Amino acid sequence: MVVGLSIILIITSIVMILLVLLHKGKGGGLSDLFGGGVTSTLGSSSVVERNLDRITLFFGVLWFTCIIALGLLINR
């Protein structure tokens, strides 16, 4: 169980880093590196930004849940 949660934590950490870098003006501006990135490729920037925010929130909650679960499992 601990090994599985550790693997999920590592994967979600990497995904969170990439998602934060994709946010325009909030991260490293990775979306600008690819010629305008996500906003110019997928259409309306407000829809894409809202979806990116939702995905980031989902992975953030998953990441936080993994940390809490690992903490509880390790203490037992």
Stockholm file with secondary structure:
# STOCKHOLM 1.0

chainA/1-76         MVVGLSIILIITSIVMILLVLLHKGKGGGLSDLFGGGVTSTLGSSSVVERNLDRITLFFGVLWFTCIIALGLLINR
#=GR chainA/1-76 SS CHHHHHHHHHHHHHHHHHHHHHSTTTSSCHHHHTTTHHHHHHSCHHHHHHHHHHHHHHHHHHHHHHHHHHHHHHHC
#=GC SS_cons        CHHHHHHHHHHHHHHHHHHHHHSTTTSSCHHHHTTTHHHHHHSCHHHHHHHHHHHHHHHHHHHHHHHHHHHHHHHC
//
